[in-house]
Amino acid sequence: MKHGVAFRKFSRTSSHRMLMLRNLVTSLFEHEQISTTLPKARDTARLAEKIITLGKKGDRAAHTRASAFLLQPALLPKLFGTFAERYATRPGGYTRIHKLGNRLGDNAPRAILELVDNPRDLRWEITSRAIGWEMLKDKLRTHKPDAIVNKGAEGAQEVVEAESAKAIGQSGILRPKTRWNLQKVLKFRDPKAPVELSQKVGEYMDHLLATPLVTQALHEEMKQKHPQSRVPRNKAGQIVPGETRPALSLSRGALGHRRPPPRGPVLSMKTVFGRKYKDA
């Protein structure tokens, strides 16, 4: 049994492995979102959380240890200023890992490692789109699309504030999983966060409402200019409100075009070689 094994070896020497992890942590603090393999992301997240904890302490010893670890001294003000202020009330969990499928070539599992509540927070974006989709779906039950387009995304802020205050088990417009994500992304943010999230929800609702109208107008214009051309289809998995196509058709998307039939009769190898032999 192995004891005291804290990190993976990555088939590297100790110096090479530690330098690689230091480089990944430095890139994470610089860009606040990086893409790497899943094992590297997990070990990088452990080190990054320890360095952010040093940034929250803010004393001279923490500054010395952080400056000895990071490869870019220019990131120290960001660590002891921006990150310390952002995560002042958060007790831990400063990083988040999103799985990104497998890499082409060696089939290694990929992942996106990001800092929580960064300007490009993926969960923030996904939650806002989920709220917009479910709000629009609820409105389409009682209103026509034309009426929703004229009114716009009204009531988004009220829905966000009401759903974020509900307890577990209460019913509402949002699904329980979406409500749980909403409460999680707003838990440690500033009081202006519901307003910003409501704006994103409204923008995505407007996008969903405008997509079928713009697509239909473009299709009509293309048919008039090029009657013989094919109308482009949506991408795989893309769906618009009121979509009734089956799941198999949606999964195909733009890849669902069938190849045109071959010109002329299809000849087998036996027929081809037989003709060559006969002509000879």
N, C-alpha and C positions, 0 to 999 in steps of 0.2 A: 504493500500500500504506500502511495506517495503522500508525503506530508509537506505542507508549506509551499505547494505549487500554486502560485497566484495568477500567473499569466501563461499564455500559450507561447510556444517556442518559435513558431513560424519558420522552422528550418533555417534559422539564422543564429549567429553568435550573439552573445549578450549585448555587446556594444552596438552591433548593427541593429538588433531588435529595438533597443531602447532609443536609438537615434531615429528609427522609423516612427515609433510611437510619439516621440517628441515633435517630429515634423507634422504628423497628423493632427496633434493637439494644437499646434501653432496655426495650421491651415484652418482648423475649425474655429479658432478664435478670430482669425482674420476675416473669413467669409461667412461664418456662423451657419454654414450648411455645406457639407462635403459628401461625396459619393465614393465608397470603397467597398471592400468585401465585408461580409457579415462578421466573421471572427475578428477582423481588424477593427471594425466599428465598435464591437463590444468592449474590447480592451482599451480603445481610445476613449470611450465614454467614461470608463472608470477613472482614468487619469485626469480627464477634463473636469470631472466633478470635484476631484480633490484640489485642483488648481483654482477652481472658482471658489471653493471654500476658503482657500488662502486669500483670495481677493476680497472676500467678505470680512475677513479678520482685519486686514488693513494695517497691521503693525509692521515694524521694521523687519522682524524675523520672517514674516510671511512674504514681504517684498523681496528679501534676499533669496528665499527658496524659489519663488516664482521667476525671478530674473535668471536664476541658474538653470531653470527647466526650459523656458521658452527660448526659441531660436531667434526671435525678433524682439529686441528690446522696445521697439516702437509700440508693441501691443500692451505694455504694462499700464499705461494710462487708461486704456480701454478695459482692462481687467479690473483694476482698482477703482474705476469710475463708473463706466456704463454698466458692466455686469454686476458689480456690487450693489448699485442702485436698483437695477432691474430685479435681482433675486434677493432683495433685503428681507422680504417677508416670506419667502419660500424656504421651507426647511430642508429641501433636497430635491433630487430629480431635475437637474438642470439640462439634461440631454434627452433626446428622443430618437429612436431608431425605427425607420420604415424599411421594410423588406422591398426589394426592387427586382425580384426574379433572379435568373441565373445569367451569368456572363457568357457571351459567345466565345467559343474556342475551348476553354477549359471547364465550362459549366459551373464555375464557382458562384456561390450565392452572393448577390450584391445587396447593398443596403445604402440608405441615405441617413447620415448622422447629422443632426441639427441641434442647435440650442433652442430651448423652449422659449416661446414668446419673442422670437427674432422677427425682423420685419418681413421675412418670407416664410412664416410659420405654415407648414403644410396642413396641420390639423385645424388651424384657424381658417384656412381657405376651404378645406373640405367641409367643415362644420357649417360655414356660411352658405355653401352651395346646397348642402342637405336641407338646411332650414328653408332656403328659398324654394327648393323643389317641393317640399311638403306643404308649405304655405300656398303655393300656386295650385297644387293638387287639391287642397281643401277648398280654395276659392272656385275652382272649376266645377265643383259639385253643385253650386248654387248660382253661379254667374256665368254668362257667356264670355268667350274670349275677347270680343269687341269691347264689352263693358270694362273688363279688367285692364285692357290696353289704354282706354281713355282715362281711367282713374289712376293707373300706375300702381306702384308697390306701396299702397297705403297700409298703415298699421304694422309695419315690420318692427319698429322699435317697441311698440306695446306688446307684441308677441314675444320678442326676445326677453323683455323684462319680466313678463308674466311667467314664461316657461322656466327662466332661471331661478325663480323663487319657489317653484313647486317642489314638493317632496317626492320621494320614491313611492311609486304606486298610484299617484294621482294621474288622471287622464287629461289629455289636452290635444292640441293640434299636432304637436310633434310626437314622433315615436319615442319610446323610452330610451333607446340607445342614442338617438340624436339629442334628446334633452340632457342625458348624462354627459355627452361630449360638450354641449353648450355650457353646462355648469362647470365643467373641468377647465375649459379655456378661459372662463371669466373669473375663476376663483382667486387668482393672484394678480390680476391686471388692475389698472387704475380705474377710477369711476367712469372715465370717458369711453371705456371699452365697449359697453353695450351700444353706444351711439355709432361707433366705427363699424361694429359688426352689423348693425342694422343697415348702414349704407351699403355694405358689401352684399347683404341679402337682397336689398332693393335692386342693385345693379345686376345681380344674377337673375332675378325674376324678370327684369326688363329684357335681358338677353334671351331668356327662354321664350318670352312672348314675341320678340322680334324675329327670332330664328325662322319659324315657319313662314312668316309674312315675307321676309327678305328672300328666303329660298324659293318661294313660289314666284315672286317677281322676277328673280334671275332665271328661273326655268322658263317662264313665259317669254322673256326677252331672247333667250337662247333658241327657243323653238321658232320664233319669228325670223331670226337671222339665219339659223342653220336647221332647217326642218329635218334633214337626214341624220343629224348628229344625235348621239345618245345623251340622255340626261344624266349628269353625274349623281351617284348615290352617296349616302352618308358614309362616314367611316365606321369601322367595326365597333359595335356597341353604342353608337351615337343614337339618341332617341329624343324626340320632341314631344311636348304635351299633346295628349290625344292620340299617340301612336298606337296602332293596332296590329302592327306586323308581328309575326311569331319571333320567338327568341333565336331560332336558327337563322332567319334572314338578317336579324340585327347583328349576330355574331359574324356573319360573312361581310357585311358592309360593302366597302369598295372592292373587296376581294371576291365578291360574289358574281362578278361578270364571268359568264361562260365564254370559253374560247370559241372562235368561229370554226365551223366545220372545215376540214381540209378540202382543198380543191381537187377534184377528180376522185376516182375510186381508190380505195386503200388496198394495196397489193401486199400479199404476204411474201416472206423471204423465199418460200418455195416457188411461188409463181415468178418472182423476179429472176431467180437463178435458172429456172426452167426455160424462161424466154431467152436469156443470154445463151444458154447451152444450145437451144434450138436454132437461134440465129447464126451461131458459130458453125 
